[in-house]
Amino acid sequence: MQNPSERGKKVRMGKKKTNPPTRANSTGDAKTNKEKAWAPVTFSVVSLVISVVSLGVSYSNFNEGRIANRIRVLPTLTFSWRSGEQTPDYELFTTNNGLGPAVVVWTRITRDGKLYTSFRELVSDGGVLTSSSAVTSIPVNKTYTLAPGEHRSYISVTSPNVTAGLALNKSTHWSVCYCSFYGQCWRMTDGAQRSDNSCINERFDPSTR
């Protein structure tokens, strides 16, 4: 038979007190988890903002550089007549006085309402040629490129009728389309020029102009 004292001892041992589980701080943990979840998003947003700002700065610098480059390569054409005792005695030429190459797309010349298809025909009608004249010319509508400082002779005449040449200079009208290497184009008429990017699309057709 079990001793009562031993039975009480076993009962007391079976009722051994245990400490209750520690209650977690749910509010703090939730806040920490939320911060961890938003951290990558915040970093991504900041990175995106920095990228956009950097892109804007890069584009601004690129645009400024592009404008500066365009200014540095702007061509400027002038047309001149030369008459006198020089050789050739009579010459019509154009010069690029600008800072960059000029692409001359087309040239048109008129006199007394007539559109000329050749420079030789022009000086012949103008009475510039004599029996001893020698003529060198290029096609009116020839496309060519002029480097800065370069000049191109349209027509040169030796032993001309100088008086007729001077009169021809005053009665002839010019229209020229030329462009820079950046695609900026100008139309020049009798020395006055204006920006006109559409002139490059025109075609020389004496029957329609």
C-alpha positions in Angstrom: 0.0 0.0 0.0 1.2 3.5 -1.0 2.3 5.7 1.7 0.1 8.9 1.9 3.1 11.1 2.1 4.5 9.7 -1.2 1.1 10.1 -2.9 1.0 13.7 -1.9 4.5 14.2 -3.1 3.6 12.8 -6.5 0.5 15.1 -6.7 2.6 18.1 -5.9 5.2 17.1 -8.5 2.5 16.7 -11.2 1.3 20.2 -10.5 4.6 21.8 -11.3 4.0 25.4 -12.2 5.1 26.5 -15.7 5.7 30.1 -16.8 3.2 31.4 -19.4 4.5 32.0 -22.9 5.8 35.5 -23.5 3.3 37.5 -25.6 4.9 39.0 -28.7 4.6 42.7 -29.4 2.3 42.3 -32.5 2.2 46.1 -33.2 6.0 46.5 -33.3 6.4 43.4 -35.4 3.8 44.4 -37.9 5.4 47.8 -38.3 8.8 46.3 -38.8 7.4 43.9 -41.5 5.7 46.8 -43.2 8.9 48.8 -43.3 10.8 45.8 -44.7 8.1 45.4 -47.4 8.2 49.0 -48.5 12.0 49.4 -48.4 12.5 47.9 -52.0 9.6 50.0 -53.3 11.1 53.2 -51.8 14.5 52.3 -53.2 13.0 51.7 -56.7 11.1 55.0 -56.7 14.2 56.9 -55.6 16.3 55.2 -58.3 13.6 56.0 -60.9 13.6 59.7 -59.9 17.4 59.9 -60.1 17.3 58.2 -63.5 14.7 60.6 -64.9 16.6 63.6 -63.6 19.8 62.3 -65.1 18.1 61.6 -68.4 16.7 65.2 -68.4 20.2 66.6 -67.7 21.7 64.4 -70.4 19.1 65.5 -73.0 19.5 69.1 -72.1 23.3 68.8 -72.6 22.8 66.9 -75.8 20.3 69.5 -77.1 22.6 72.4 -76.3 25.5 70.6 -77.9 23.5 69.9 -81.0 22.4 73.6 -81.3 26.0 74.6 -80.9 27.2 72.2 -83.6 24.5 73.5 -85.9 25.7 77.0 -85.4 29.3 76.0 -86.0 28.5 74.5 -89.4 26.1 77.0 -90.9 26.9 77.8 -94.5 26.3 81.2 -96.1 26.3 81.7 -99.9 27.0 84.8 -101.9 26.8 85.3 -105.6 29.2 87.6 -107.5 29.8 88.8 -111.0 33.3 89.6 -112.1 33.9 91.8 -115.1 37.0 93.7 -116.2 40.5 93.0 -117.3 41.0 89.9 -115.3 41.1 86.4 -116.7 38.4 85.2 -117.1 37.2 88.6 -118.1 33.6 87.8 -117.2 32.6 85.4 -114.5 29.6 84.4 -112.5 30.4 82.5 -109.3 29.1 81.6 -105.8 31.2 81.5 -102.6 30.5 79.8 -99.3 31.3 82.5 -96.7 29.9 80.4 -93.8 31.4 78.1 -91.3 30.3 74.8 -92.6 29.7 73.0 -96.0 26.9 74.0 -98.2 24.9 71.6 -100.4 23.5 73.5 -103.3 20.4 71.6 -104.3 19.3 73.7 -107.3 19.8 77.1 -109.0 17.3 79.0 -111.1 18.0 82.1 -113.2 15.5 84.3 -114.9 15.9 87.4 -117.1 13.0 89.5 -118.5 10.6 86.7 -117.3 12.4 83.9 -119.1 13.7 80.9 -117.1 17.1 79.8 -118.4 18.2 76.2 -118.6 21.9 77.0 -119.2 24.3 79.8 -118.3 25.6 79.9 -121.8 22.2 80.7 -123.1 21.9 83.5 -120.6 25.2 85.2 -121.6 24.4 84.7 -125.3 21.0 86.4 -125.0 22.6 89.1 -122.9 25.0 90.0 -125.7 28.1 89.1 -123.6 29.6 86.7 -126.1 31.8 87.9 -128.9 33.3 86.0 -131.9 36.5 85.5 -129.9 34.9 84.5 -126.6 35.6 81.2 -124.9 33.0 79.9 -122.5 33.2 77.4 -119.6 30.1 76.7 -117.6 28.3 74.1 -115.5 24.6 73.0 -115.7 22.2 75.4 -114.1 20.5 72.7 -112.0 23.6 70.8 -110.9 23.7 69.7 -107.2 27.1 70.2 -105.6 28.8 70.9 -102.3 30.9 73.9 -101.4 33.4 73.8 -98.5 33.8 76.9 -96.3 35.7 79.5 -98.3 35.3 77.6 -101.5 33.8 79.3 -104.6 32.3 77.7 -107.7 32.3 79.3 -111.1 28.9 78.9 -112.9 30.2 80.4 -116.1 33.4 82.2 -117.2 33.8 84.1 -120.5 37.0 85.3 -122.0 37.0 88.3 -124.4 33.4 89.3 -123.5 31.4 92.4 -124.3 32.0 93.9 -120.9 29.3 96.6 -121.2 26.7 93.9 -122.0 28.0 91.9 -119.1 27.4 94.7 -116.7 23.9 95.2 -118.0 23.2 91.5 -117.7 24.2 91.5 -114.1 21.5 94.0 -113.3 18.7 92.3 -115.2 19.3 88.7 -114.1 17.4 87.3 -111.1 18.5 84.3 -109.0 16.8 81.7 -106.8 18.9 79.1 -105.0 18.1 76.3 -102.6 21.0 75.1 -100.4 21.3 73.2 -97.1 23.7 72.4 -94.3 24.8 68.9 -93.4 22.2 69.0 -90.5 19.3 69.3 -93.0 18.7 73.0 -92.5 17.8 74.6 -95.8 17.5 78.1 -97.2 16.0 79.7 -100.2 17.9 82.7 -101.5 16.4 85.1 -104.1 18.5 88.0 -105.4 20.7 87.9 -102.4 17.9 87.9 -99.8 17.6 84.5 -98.0 15.1 82.9 -95.7 14.8 79.5 -93.9 12.9 77.1 -96.2 13.2 73.3 -95.6 10.6 72.6 -98.3 12.7 73.9 -101.2 14.7 70.7 -101.2 11.6 68.8 -102.4 11.1 71.0 -105.5 12.3 69.8 -108.8 13.6 71.9 -111.7 11.1 71.8 -114.5 11.3 74.7 -117.0 7.9 73.7 -118.4 6.1 74.4 -115.1 8.1 77.3 -113.7 
